[in-house]
């Protein structure tokens, strides 16, 4: 994708949603970290349902450690891989207390050293909690980057690197939110909704998905 097209791509997404936010609910950086760890292979909506009551009483690493692994499991048992996630959340809470004065570090290496925290999770926390210009490549961003031609890569890290290089100001801070939301609600995995996509003319994906009820073969044959 050409530089001018990349700028226009982001400009349209920004115009449609000037203040994008994560859909994970949290009240502070610690709760955000926990929510992102829990969101692996789970939906944000599912995580939010599980954490609302949990976060009413657990706001700090000390409170999470005091809650304990067994009681934490009862809160998050509706989330996939909850046994492993509960173990990691307790362990990372203990590490925050022991090593970071109970504060979530604003450093990628320090975050990735915590149990259950990978690069994507670290990037989300750095961006949302601390305003860092990071690109957290989940399945949605990986798909959108490759499908549209915005940032092609065979691995999440390759897509992240391309996004970091290609994304201009003033879009860098919110770029990953726009791309996640676009992938979640428009550029869907099975059937991208090209007919209502505001960046369809800039996208490399062919043929464009026609509106429901349209003769797909006829639509694909028509010149753009």
N, C-alpha and C positions, 0 to 999 in steps of 0.2 A: 504494500500500500504506500502510495506517495505521501510525502510529508504534508502537503496541502490537504490530502484526503484524510489523513490521521487527525489533523487539527479540526477539520469539519466534522469528522466522526464524533469526537469528544464534545465539540461545541453543541451539536444537536442533543446529545445525551444530557449535557449540563443544562441546556435551555429547558428541556422537558422535566428535569429534576434537579433544581439548583442546589439543594441541600440534602444529598443522599446520606443515609445512616445505616448502620448495621441493623439487621432485624433481630439480633440476639438481645435479650433484655438483661441489663445489669445496672448496678448502682455505683460501682467503683472499679478500679483496675483489677483488683483481685477477683471479684465476681465475673468480670469480663473474661479473664484468663480461664477460670473454671468453665464458663459457658462455652468458650471456644474449644477447649479440650473435650468437652462432652459432645460437641457438634460433629465430631468426626464420624462419618458414615451415618449421620442422623440429620433430620431436618431442623431448621431453626425453630419452627413452630413446636415441634416435639420437645426440643430442649427447653423452650420457654415454659411449656406446660409443667415440665418436671421441676424447674428451678424456682418458680414463683414462690412457692411455700418455703422451699429451702432457703432462699435468699432473704426471706423475712427475718430469719433468726441467725443466719450465718453470713456475716459481712467481712470477716477477717480470717487470716490463716489460722490463728489460735482457736477461733470458734469452730473452724472446720476440723482441726485436729481433735478438739474436745468432742465433737459430734461422733467421730469414729467411722471406720469403714463400714461396719454392719448397718448402722443407722443411715449412712449416706446411700447405701444400696437401696434402701427402702424408698428414698426420695427419687432415685433415678432409674428404678427397675424397668420403666417403660422405654428406656433408651437402649439402643443396640450396644452390645459389648459392655454392659454396665458394670460387670464384675471387674474387668480390667481397668475401666475408667475410674471406678471408685478407688481402687488401689493407687492409681497414679495421682488422683486429686489429693488424697491424704498425704502421699509421699511428697508431692510438690509443695503442699502447705507446710509440711515439716521442714522442707528445704528453705522455704522463704523465711520462716521463723529463725532457723539456725544460721543462715548465711546472709540474708538480705534485710535483717531488721524488720521482718514482716511486711516489707514493701515489695511490690512487683518491679523488677528492674526494667529500665528503659533501654535495654541493650540486647541485641539479637543473640549474641553468643551466650550471655547469661541466661536468657530465656530458654534457649535450646538445651541448656545443661539441666533444666528442670525435668523431672520424670513426666513422660507423656506429652512433652512439648516439642513439636517439630518446627520446621522452617515456616510453614504456612501459618501455624498458630502464632508463632513469634511475630510474623509480619502483621497479622491482624491486630494483635495487642499493641505493637509499636505504632500502628497507624491510628487506631481508634482511641487508645488511651493517651498516647503521647504526641500525636500529630506528625509522625514521621511519614515521609513519602515512600512508602513501601507497597509492594504488589503481592498480595497474598493469592497465589494461584491455586484455586480449588478446581473441581471438575467443571464448573460453569465457565470460569475464566479460561481454562485450558481449551475447552470446546470453542468458545467465542473467538479466542485469539487465533486458533488454527482455521476455523471455518470461514471467518471474515477475511483472513489475510492480515489482520492487524499485527499479530505476533505469532508466527509459526514456530513450532518447536516440538521435538519428540518427547520431551520430558517437562514436568512443571518448572524445573529450574531454567530450562532453555527458554520457555515462554516468559518467565519472570524477567530474565535477562533482556530479552527482546523488548518487552514492555517498558522496562526501565530506560532503555536506550531510545525508544521511539516516542514515548509519551512526553509532550511538551508542557510547559507552563501555559496557562494557569490551572491545568487539569490534573497534575500529578497527585495531589493530596487525596482527591476523591475518586481517582481513576478506577481503583479496584472495586469500589462500591457500585459505580455505574455499570461496570462489566458484569459483576455478579448478578445484579438485578436484571440486566438485559438478558443474561443467559437463563435466569430462573423463570422469567415471565414472558419473554418474546422469542429469543433464540434457543428454543427448547431442544432437548437431546433428540427425541424421536422425530418430532415434526416442528421445525422452526416456523414461526408464524410470520413469514416474509411479507405477507400482504398488509400487515399493520406495523412493519418495522420502519422506524424513521431514518435508518441508515442503510436501507436495502440497496440503494443505488451505488453505495460506496463499497459494498461487500462483495467478496470474490466467490461466494457460494452460488453454484449453478446446478440445476435450474432452480429458480425461486419457487418456493411452495405457494401454490395458488390458494385463494380463499376457499373455505369449505363450500362444497356444492359446485365448484368450478370444474370443468372438464380438464383434468390435469394434463392430458396429452396435448390438448389444444393450447393451454396456457404456456406449456413448456416450449411449444413451437413458435409462439408469437415473438417477434423481435422486441427487444427492450427499447 
